[in-house]
Every structure is written in structure tokens, then in C-alpha cells.
Amino acid sequence: RDEQSLETDETGLGQIYPNPVEDGATIPFITSGTNEFVEISLYDMMGKRVSGITSDYYNSGYHEASWIARDGQEARLPSGAYFYRMTVNGKPVGQSKRLIIR
């Protein structure tokens, strides 16, 4: 768990692990409100969305989203650098995080 890298009273996105990613990974995040709609998506370095990681309602607390290194059509993503970001109720939260796929 990566709770230490997140402020427990503030909505935010943690660091994916493992990183670099081979087959799958976990993304920790915290929500501070009740029934917040959270989306975490993966983007290539050109800014194109290549995969949805989670898109659901969450109550306040620490959460983890599991992700398999695949695109929306279930094809394995090519090796390279990507970034992921989180929105809550349609608004960006914090900074985007970088990950590497081997």
C-alpha cells in the first residue's frame, strides 16, 4: 500500500506500483467526499486516452484501482512512457503521474 505518499484527509492520486509495469499494476488514491465520481485514465505521451482504469463512485477513504496493461480493445499496450490522471466529479485532481510499460 502507498498510503504514506497520500495525505489521508485530501483527495489525491498516489504512485502506481510496480513501475515499470509489465502486465498489471495498482493505483492508490484517496477521496475525501461522499459518493464522488472518480475517473482515472491512462494517456500516451501525445495526450491521447488509451485506457480507462476506473470510472465509478467512491466514498471518502483510501482506495486502490487494479489495472491490466491493455488498451480499450484488450490489446497489450506497446512499451513506452505513459501518464495517468484522476478527475473527481469531472474536475482534474492533482498532478498527472508518469509510468513506464516494458
C-alpha positions in Angstrom: 0.0 0.0 0.0 1.1 3.5 -0.7 -0.8 5.4 1.9 2.3 7.2 3.1 2.5 9.1 -0.2 -1.0 10.4 0.1 -2.5 12.9 2.5 -5.3 11.0 4.2 -7.6 14.0 4.5 -7.3 15.2 0.9 -8.4 13.8 -2.4 -5.4 12.7 -4.4 -3.7 10.2 -6.6 -0.8 8.0 -5.5 2.1 6.4 -7.4 1.3 3.3 -9.4 3.1 0.2 -8.4 5.0 -1.6 -9.7 6.6 0.9 -12.0 7.8 0.0 -14.6 4.7 -2.1 -15.4 4.9 -5.4 -17.2 1.4 -7.0 -17.0 -0.6 -5.1 -14.4 -0.4 -2.6 -11.6 -2.2 -1.0 -8.7 -3.0 2.7 -8.4 -3.7 4.0 -4.9 -6.0 7.1 -4.5 -7.9 8.9 -1.7 -11.3 10.6 -1.9 -12.4 13.0 0.8 -16.1 13.4 -0.1 -19.1 11.2 -0.1 -20.3 9.5 -3.3 -17.7 11.1 -5.5 -17.5 10.1 -9.2 -13.8 9.2 -9.8 -12.3 8.6 -13.2 -8.7 7.5 -13.6 -7.4 7.2 -17.2 -4.2 6.4 -19.0 -2.8 8.6 -21.8 0.0 8.2 -24.2 2.7 11.0 -24.4 0.7 12.8 -27.2 -2.3 13.1 -24.7 -4.5 10.5 -26.3 -6.5 8.5 -23.9 -5.6 4.9 -24.3 -7.3 3.1 -21.4 -9.8 3.7 -18.6 -8.6 2.4 -15.2 -11.6 3.2 -13.1 -14.9 5.1 -13.6 -17.1 4.7 -10.5 -18.5 6.3 -7.4 -16.4 6.2 -4.2 -16.9 7.3 -0.6 -14.2 9.0 1.4 -11.1 7.0 2.2 -8.2 5.1 0.7 -8.8 3.0 -2.4 -6.8 1.0 -4.9 -7.6 0.5 -8.6 -6.2 -2.6 -10.3 -5.2 -2.2 -13.9 -4.1 -4.7 -16.6 -1.7 -3.2 -19.2 -4.2 -3.3 -22.0 -6.0 -0.7 -24.1 -9.8 -0.4 -24.6 -9.8 -3.2 -27.1 -7.9 -5.5 -24.7 -4.7 -5.3 -26.8 -1.4 -5.2 -24.9 0.0 -1.6 -24.9 3.3 -1.1 -26.5 6.4 -0.5 -24.4 7.0 3.2 -23.6 6.1 6.1 -21.3 2.5 7.0 -20.4 0.8 9.1 -17.8 -2.4 8.7 -15.8 -4.6 11.3 -14.2 -7.6 11.5 -11.9 -10.8 13.5 -12.1 -13.4 13.8 -9.4 -16.9 14.8 -10.4 -15.4 15.9 -13.8 -12.7 18.1 -12.3 -8.9 17.3 -12.5 -7.3 16.5 -9.2 -3.7 17.0 -8.5 -0.9 16.3 -11.0 -0.7 13.6 -13.6 1.7 10.7 -12.8 4.1 9.0 -15.2 4.5 5.3 -15.7 6.6 3.1 -17.9 5.4 -0.1 -19.6 8.0 -2.7 -20.5 
